[in-house]
Amino acid sequence: MIIDSHCHLIYCSDEEMPEVISRAEQNGVKILHNICISIDDVPKLLKISSSYDQVYSSVGVHPLDATIENGKCIHVDELVEFTKSQKVISIGETGLDFYKSDKKSYQKKSFASHIEAARITGLPLVIHTRNADNEMIDMLKSEMRTGTFSGVMHCFASSKELAYQAIDLGLYISFSGIITFKNANLLRKIAQDVPRERVLVETDAPYLSPEPYRGKKNEPAMIKYIVNCLAELWNESPDKVAEITTSNFFRLFLP
């Protein structure tokens, strides 16, 4: 059993969806965590999760979509309201992404709203970070002092310092197809060294296809390549890696 802890099924057409989910099941992927990036997408995400027993959803706003409307970011109460569906098991994806955005204050406000919603609901956060390691560390520490929350650093491709700071705060680390890339030696070293009981796997489909399919459209069935890479790094069997990461997913998202 393998769990894809982060994918975006909303980008599948109605015709593609059954085939994508079927291929995932044929490759041992028994649960798919369908991640939200825009509040406008919530109705479609909930429809998908209600149509497939193995699909669960998040609710949230991607940091690059974090905008100010009528002078306010996404409201905490709005996020909390969406979590009333039993198939919603997380808040996000949220976080900080300064790669192509200078709207740092907007993103931080949005992230703080998601953190508060996580505290209220008890649901874990799905946290995105890019080109924002120092700001992410500072904000996670500050917010944890205000009130604790759980979550995962998704599609991790940042520094060792951020990885260990996140782990020290009780968060999980999720690795995607990036760890299979030829130039990802530093990331593989992090994946080799972090505590195994804090590791998840994800595809981030339809993005970031693992080798040997890099550059092509990704889908949950391809998560086996990430599991195989971790197995080699950990000197374990793929079945053992699947067992460990599946147990970690249930501990975090479906206790």
C-alpha positions as CSV (number, residue, x, y, z in Angstrom):
1,M,0.0,0.0,0.0
2,I,1.3,3.4,-1.0
3,I,-0.3,6.8,-0.3
4,D,0.1,9.8,-2.5
5,S,0.1,12.5,0.2
6,H,-0.2,15.4,-2.3
7,C,-1.6,15.5,-5.8
8,H,-3.9,17.8,-7.8
9,L,-6.6,15.8,-9.4
10,I,-8.5,18.9,-10.2
11,Y,-6.4,19.2,-13.3
12,C,-7.7,15.9,-14.7
13,S,-10.6,16.1,-17.1
14,D,-13.7,14.2,-16.3
15,E,-12.7,11.6,-18.9
16,E,-9.1,11.2,-17.5
17,M,-10.1,11.0,-13.9
18,P,-11.3,7.3,-13.7
19,E,-8.2,6.2,-15.7
20,V,-5.8,8.1,-13.5
21,I,-7.3,6.7,-10.4
22,S,-7.4,3.2,-11.8
23,R,-3.7,3.3,-12.8
24,A,-2.9,4.5,-9.3
25,E,-4.7,1.6,-7.8
26,Q,-3.1,-0.9,-10.1
27,N,0.3,0.5,-8.9
28,G,-0.6,0.0,-5.2
29,V,-1.7,3.6,-4.5
30,K,-4.7,3.2,-2.2
31,I,-5.2,6.7,-1.0
32,L,-4.9,10.0,-2.8
33,H,-4.7,13.4,-1.0
34,N,-6.2,15.9,-3.4
35,I,-4.8,19.3,-2.6
36,C,-6.6,22.6,-2.9
37,I,-4.9,25.8,-4.2
38,S,-7.9,28.1,-4.6
39,I,-11.1,28.5,-2.7
40,D,-13.0,28.6,-6.0
41,D,-11.9,25.0,-6.5
42,V,-13.4,23.6,-3.3
43,P,-16.7,22.5,-4.8
44,K,-15.0,20.5,-7.5
45,L,-12.5,19.0,-5.0
46,L,-15.4,17.9,-2.7
47,K,-17.3,16.4,-5.7
48,I,-14.2,14.3,-6.6
49,S,-13.7,13.1,-3.0
50,S,-17.3,12.2,-2.7
51,S,-17.2,10.2,-6.0
52,Y,-14.1,8.1,-5.0
53,D,-13.7,6.4,-1.6
54,Q,-9.9,6.6,-1.8
55,V,-9.7,10.4,-2.5
56,Y,-9.5,12.9,0.4
57,S,-9.2,16.7,0.1
58,S,-7.7,19.8,1.6
59,V,-9.0,23.3,1.6
60,G,-6.8,26.4,1.3
61,V,-5.2,29.0,-0.9
62,H,-1.7,28.6,-2.5
63,P,0.6,31.4,-1.5
64,L,0.9,32.6,-5.0
65,D,-2.9,32.9,-5.2
66,A,-3.1,34.7,-1.8
67,T,-4.7,38.0,-2.8
68,I,-6.3,40.8,-0.9
69,E,-10.0,41.1,-1.6
70,N,-12.0,44.0,0.0
71,G,-8.9,44.6,2.2
72,K,-8.9,41.1,3.7
73,C,-7.2,37.8,3.1
74,I,-9.1,34.5,3.1
75,H,-11.0,34.5,6.4
76,V,-10.4,31.9,9.1
77,D,-14.1,31.2,9.4
78,E,-14.4,30.5,5.7
79,L,-11.7,27.9,5.9
80,V,-13.2,26.3,9.0
81,E,-16.6,26.1,7.3
82,F,-15.2,24.1,4.4
83,T,-13.7,21.5,6.8
84,K,-17.2,20.2,7.8
85,S,-17.0,17.7,5.0
86,Q,-15.7,14.3,6.4
87,K,-13.4,14.0,3.3
88,V,-11.5,17.2,4.1
89,I,-8.5,16.1,6.2
90,S,-6.1,19.1,6.0
91,I,-5.7,22.8,5.6
92,G,-3.7,24.1,2.6
93,E,-1.8,24.2,0.6
94,T,-0.5,27.4,2.2
95,G,2.8,28.9,3.0
96,L,5.4,31.3,1.5
97,D,6.6,31.5,-2.0
98,F,8.8,34.4,-2.9
99,Y,10.2,33.0,-6.1
100,K,8.0,35.3,-8.4
101,S,6.2,37.3,-5.9
102,D,7.0,40.4,-3.8
103,K,3.7,40.4,-1.9
104,K,5.3,39.0,1.2
105,S,2.8,40.7,3.6
106,Y,-0.2,39.2,1.7
107,Q,1.3,35.7,1.8
108,K,2.1,36.0,5.5
109,K,-1.4,37.1,6.4
110,S,-2.9,34.3,4.4
111,F,-0.5,31.8,6.0
112,A,-1.4,33.0,9.4
113,S,-5.1,32.6,8.7
114,H,-4.5,29.0,7.6
115,I,-2.5,28.3,10.7
116,E,-5.3,29.6,12.9
117,A,-7.8,27.5,11.0
118,A,-5.6,24.5,11.6
119,R,-5.6,25.2,15.3
120,I,-9.4,25.6,15.5
121,T,-10.1,22.4,13.5
122,G,-7.2,20.3,14.7
123,L,-6.4,19.5,11.1
124,P,-2.8,19.4,9.8
125,L,-1.4,22.0,7.5
126,V,0.0,21.4,4.0
127,I,2.9,23.8,3.8
128,H,4.5,25.1,0.7
129,T,7.8,27.0,0.7
130,R,10.0,28.3,-2.0
131,N,12.8,30.9,-1.8
132,A,11.6,31.7,1.7
133,D,13.5,29.5,4.1
134,N,14.5,32.1,6.7
135,E,11.0,33.7,6.7
136,M,9.4,30.3,7.0
137,I,11.6,29.3,9.9
138,D,10.8,32.6,11.7
139,M,7.1,32.3,11.1
140,L,6.8,28.7,12.1
141,K,8.6,29.3,15.4
142,S,6.6,32.5,16.1
143,E,3.3,30.8,15.3
144,M,4.1,27.7,17.4
145,R,4.7,29.9,20.4
146,T,1.2,31.4,19.9
147,G,-0.4,27.9,19.7
148,T,0.8,24.5,18.4
149,F,-0.4,22.9,15.1
150,S,0.6,19.9,13.0
151,G,1.5,19.7,9.4
152,V,3.8,18.7,6.6
153,M,6.4,20.6,4.5
154,H,5.2,19.4,1.2
155,C,7.4,18.8,-1.9
156,F,10.4,19.5,0.2
157,A,13.3,21.0,-1.8
158,S,14.8,23.5,0.7
159,S,17.7,23.6,3.0
160,K,18.8,21.1,5.6
161,E,18.3,23.8,8.2
162,L,14.6,24.2,7.3
163,A,14.1,20.4,7.3
164,Y,15.5,20.0,10.8
165,Q,13.8,23.1,12.2
166,A,10.5,21.8,10.9
167,I,11.1,18.4,12.4
168,D,12.0,20.0,15.7
169,L,8.7,21.8,15.7
170,G,6.9,18.5,15.2
171,L,6.2,18.8,11.4
172,Y,6.6,16.1,8.7
173,I,8.7,16.3,5.5
174,S,7.3,15.0,2.2
175,F,9.5,14.1,-0.8
176,S,8.4,14.3,-4.4
177,G,9.9,13.3,-7.7
178,I,12.6,16.0,-7.2
179,I,14.7,13.5,-5.2
180,T,15.1,11.4,-8.4
181,F,16.5,14.3,-10.4
182,K,20.2,14.0,-11.3
183,N,21.1,17.3,-9.7
184,A,19.3,16.7,-6.4
185,N,22.3,15.2,-4.5
186,L,21.9,17.6,-1.5
187,L,18.2,16.8,-1.3
188,R,18.8,13.1,-1.4
189,K,21.3,13.5,1.5
190,I,18.5,15.2,3.5
191,A,16.1,12.4,2.6
192,Q,18.7,9.9,3.8
193,D,19.3,11.6,7.1
194,V,15.9,12.8,8.4
195,P,13.9,10.7,10.8
196,R,12.0,8.1,8.9
197,E,9.0,8.4,11.2
198,R,8.5,11.9,9.8
199,V,8.7,11.2,6.1
200,L,5.8,11.2,3.5
201,V,5.9,10.7,-0.2
202,E,4.0,12.6,-2.9
203,T,3.8,13.2,-6.6
204,D,2.5,16.8,-6.7
205,A,0.9,15.5,-9.9
206,P,0.5,16.7,-12.6
207,Y,3.9,18.4,-11.9
208,L,7.4,17.2,-11.2
209,S,7.4,13.8,-12.8
210,P,10.2,11.6,-11.5
211,E,13.0,10.2,-13.5
212,P,12.7,8.6,-16.1
213,Y,9.6,10.6,-17.0
214,R,10.9,14.1,-16.1
215,G,9.2,16.7,-18.3
216,K,6.1,14.6,-18.9
217,K,2.8,14.9,-17.2
218,N,2.9,13.3,-13.7
219,E,0.2,11.2,-12.1
220,P,-0.2,9.3,-8.8
221,A,0.8,6.0,-10.3
222,M,4.3,7.3,-10.7
223,I,4.8,7.6,-6.9
224,K,6.5,4.1,-7.0
225,Y,9.6,5.8,-8.5
226,I,9.9,8.0,-5.4
227,V,9.4,5.1,-3.1
228,N,12.1,3.2,-5.0
229,C,14.5,6.1,-4.7
230,L,13.9,6.3,-0.9
231,A,14.4,2.5,-0.6
232,E,17.8,2.9,-2.2
233,L,18.7,5.8,0.0
234,W,17.6,4.0,3.2
235,N,18.9,0.6,2.2
236,E,15.4,-0.8,2.6
237,S,12.9,-2.6,0.4
238,P,10.3,-0.6,-1.4
239,D,7.6,-2.4,0.6
240,K,9.2,-1.3,3.8
241,V,9.3,2.3,2.6
242,A,5.7,2.1,1.6
243,E,4.9,0.7,5.0
244,I,6.7,3.5,6.9
245,T,5.3,6.4,4.8
246,T,1.8,5.0,4.9
247,S,1.9,4.7,8.7
248,N,3.2,8.2,8.9
249,F,0.4,9.5,6.7
250,F,-2.3,7.9,8.9
251,R,-0.6,9.2,12.0
252,L,-0.7,12.8,10.7
253,F,-3.9,12.9,8.6
254,L,-6.2,10.1,9.6
255,P,-5.4,9.2,13.2
